[in-house]
Amino acid sequence: MKINSEAQTFSFNHIILLTLVLTSSLFFIGCGVVDVVPADTPAKSNIVFVTVTPEPSLTLSEGKRFTEEVAPEPTAGPYFADANELGKVMVLEYHRIAYPEERYQRTPDNLRYDLQRLYERGYYPVNFIDVVNGLTSVPPGKKPVVLTFDDSDISQFRMLPDNTIDADSAVGIIMNFHYQYGDEWPPRATFFVLGNDVQDHIAIFGQPEWTKAKLQFLVDVGMEVGSHTVNHTDLSVATAERIEWELAVSKHVIEQLIPGYTVQSLSVPYGGFPYTHDFLKAGNWGGYDYHYAGNVAAWGGPSVSPFDPAFERYKVSRLEINTTWMDHWLTYFDQNPDKYYISDGDPNRMTAPQQQTVAEN
């Protein structure tokens, strides 16, 4: 059959046109629809989707954290608001402040926790000499407690390379706790140091270049420095001359390092008392006179009140601190608040020894 050439040409042209239309349609289908907008339409602002990151919460530095966990509520007990100046007083005994927890060593975290629990229960820190002198600085309704530290170990007062106080040392912990609570927890504690008579004084907090500055800092902020003898000598087996040398020289050395300061308190090493307490009261060696107003024992539990006739200022009992004993006595006084000393705020009350002196005169 013969095909008309015009019809063939028409058909071929239509085929080409149809092919172009289909190809264009497929192109636009693949590319999507393009909106045509007037030239004067302003360009749309770019929209950026941002995942909001919350601001980091402000926290105290590592040295100013006082507990890893929230301290438990005090053990429930009867409420007791009346003053009771014949109640017991806890004199706490610490040595090294370091890891791990063991006898003669309390961890920094546990010391912080000790302070936190004492604060929450209404205790108020004082120096040891304050007990001997009648606790005249304790606000009404507060319960005095004494923190004592024996041996002048470096862990009690350490300076870091940047000339700051180590926040994990005893002094750093006490000062940071004071900074958190202000006048409700003044910086009070008694450090019984080894007043060695050699020139480097390394036995006093372990950093000879800082010895004078550390001791001056303690007394400037209101803490107490007492004697722990020269060489940590057991006075129960020492000769009379050695006893007087230890007590006279240690006091002299400390006072030379803190100009204008008077050492009044003593802690006999090992709880070793000389054969008579007269040695602890006063004496002389090599031209150095000494007088001590009071002395702490190494054990014995909570002390009787300084207003109790049984109070012995040269044998004041202490609590050697560990978790078991701390828990026991805090719970005991929570449940028996009438057994603890509560101040009436009277600054003129005389202690039992003071009353005895007046009576004798």
Secondary structure, 3 states (H helix, E strand, C coil): CCCCHHHHHHHHHHHHHHHHHHHHHHHHHHHCCCCCCCCCCCCCCCCCCCCCCCCCCCCCCHHHCCCCCCCCCCCCCCCCCCCECCCEEEEEEECEECCCCECCEECHHHHHHHHHHHHHCCEEEECHHHHHCCCCCCCCCCEEEEEEEECCCHHHCCECCCCCECCCCHHHHHHHHHHHHHHHCCCCCEEEECCCCCCCCCCCCCCHHHHHHHHHHHHHHCCEEEECCCCCCCHHHCCHHHHHHHHHHHHHHHHHHCCCCCCCEEECHHHCCCCCCHHHHEEEECCEEEECCEEEEEEECCECCCCCCCCCCCCEEEEECCHHHHHHHHHHHHHCHHHECECCCCCCCCCHHHHHHHHHC
